[in-house]
Amino acid sequence: MLPQAFRLKRSGLFQKTLASGKVLCQNPRFLVLGLKRVYESPTPTRFGFIVSRKISNRANVRNKVKRRLRELVRALIKTPWMEPLAPYIAVVVIARQGICDTSYGELHALLLQCLKRR
């Protein structure tokens, strides 16, 4: 499970990231938006996930996708791959069509590829 300190829960920050966040990377399976820090603060980068009904009408499928994405982020938090995300206070991952059919290994590779480009 993603630690509490890394979860994006405030709806205001979530909406602000969606409205004025910068596209950090995108691929056929997901889109990653980030909101830059206005001032230096010791808080870690927080992550939010959006899996809409366009992905699947079934809640258990959407929840499975969110669990996979959270696990990917949790596994990468302590690695050097997350250093490019340090200047961002909030990061939102938006799932796209076809993510349900993608294996965990493929998602892991896509996320690493995405972060390498940063």
C-alpha positions as CSV (number, residue, x, y, z in Angstrom):
1,M,0.0,0.0,0.0
2,L,1.2,3.5,-0.7
3,P,2.3,5.2,2.5
4,Q,0.0,7.9,3.8
5,A,2.6,10.7,3.3
6,F,2.6,10.1,-0.4
7,R,-1.1,10.0,-1.0
8,L,-2.8,13.0,-2.7
9,K,-6.1,13.3,-0.8
10,R,-7.0,17.0,-0.8
11,S,-9.4,17.6,-3.6
12,G,-8.2,21.2,-4.0
13,L,-4.7,20.2,-4.8
14,F,-6.0,17.4,-7.0
15,Q,-8.2,19.8,-9.0
16,K,-5.3,22.3,-9.3
17,T,-3.0,19.7,-10.6
18,L,-5.6,18.7,-13.2
19,A,-6.3,22.3,-14.2
20,S,-2.8,23.7,-14.4
21,G,-0.4,20.8,-14.1
22,K,2.3,20.1,-16.6
23,V,2.2,16.9,-18.7
24,L,5.3,15.0,-17.4
25,C,4.9,12.1,-19.8
26,Q,2.3,10.2,-21.7
27,N,2.0,6.8,-23.4
28,P,-0.9,4.7,-24.7
29,R,-1.6,3.4,-21.2
30,F,-1.5,6.4,-18.9
31,L,-0.9,10.2,-18.7
32,V,1.2,11.7,-15.9
33,L,0.5,15.3,-14.8
34,G,2.6,17.2,-12.2
35,L,2.2,20.5,-10.3
36,K,5.4,22.3,-9.5
37,R,6.2,23.5,-6.0
38,V,5.8,27.2,-5.5
39,Y,8.2,27.2,-2.5
40,E,10.6,24.8,-1.0
41,S,9.0,22.5,1.5
42,P,10.0,19.2,3.2
43,T,6.8,17.4,2.2
44,P,7.2,14.5,-0.2
45,T,5.7,14.4,-3.7
46,R,2.1,13.2,-3.4
47,F,0.4,10.9,-5.9
48,G,-3.2,10.6,-7.1
49,F,-4.7,8.2,-9.5
50,I,-7.7,8.6,-11.9
51,V,-9.4,5.5,-13.5
52,S,-12.6,6.6,-15.1
53,R,-15.6,4.5,-16.2
54,K,-14.3,4.7,-19.7
55,I,-11.7,2.2,-18.7
56,S,-14.4,-0.2,-17.3
57,N,-17.9,0.0,-16.0
58,R,-17.0,-2.6,-13.3
59,A,-15.7,-1.1,-10.1
60,N,-13.5,-4.1,-9.3
61,V,-11.6,-3.7,-12.5
62,R,-11.1,0.0,-11.9
63,N,-9.9,-0.7,-8.4
64,K,-7.5,-3.4,-9.6
65,V,-5.9,-0.8,-12.0
66,K,-5.6,1.7,-9.2
67,R,-4.0,-0.9,-6.9
68,R,-1.5,-1.8,-9.6
69,L,-0.6,1.9,-10.2
70,R,-0.2,2.5,-6.5
71,E,2.1,-0.5,-6.1
72,L,4.2,0.7,-9.0
73,V,4.7,4.1,-7.3
74,R,5.2,2.5,-3.9
75,A,8.0,0.3,-5.3
76,L,9.7,3.3,-7.0
77,I,9.5,5.8,-4.2
78,K,12.9,4.9,-2.7
79,T,14.7,4.4,-6.0
80,P,16.7,7.1,-7.9
81,W,14.0,7.0,-10.6
82,M,11.8,9.2,-8.5
83,E,14.4,12.0,-8.2
84,P,13.1,13.8,-11.3
85,L,9.7,14.1,-9.6
86,A,11.2,15.9,-6.5
87,P,10.3,19.5,-7.8
88,Y,6.6,18.5,-8.0
89,I,4.3,18.8,-5.0
90,A,1.6,16.7,-6.7
91,V,1.5,14.1,-9.4
92,V,-1.7,12.6,-10.9
93,V,-1.7,9.5,-13.0
94,I,-4.6,9.2,-15.4
95,A,-5.3,5.7,-16.8
96,R,-6.2,5.4,-20.5
97,Q,-8.0,2.7,-22.5
98,G,-6.3,-0.6,-22.7
99,I,-4.6,-0.4,-19.3
100,C,-6.8,-3.3,-18.0
101,D,-5.2,-5.6,-20.5
102,T,-1.6,-4.6,-19.7
103,S,0.4,-6.8,-17.4
104,Y,2.1,-5.5,-14.3
105,G,5.5,-6.0,-15.9
106,E,4.6,-3.9,-18.9
107,L,3.2,-1.1,-16.7
108,H,6.4,-1.1,-14.7
109,A,8.5,-0.9,-17.9
110,L,6.3,2.0,-19.2
111,L,6.6,3.9,-16.0
112,L,10.4,3.5,-15.8
113,Q,10.6,4.6,-19.5
114,C,8.5,7.6,-18.7
115,L,10.6,8.6,-15.8
116,K,13.9,8.1,-17.7
117,R,12.8,10.8,-20.1
118,R,12.3,13.3,-17.4
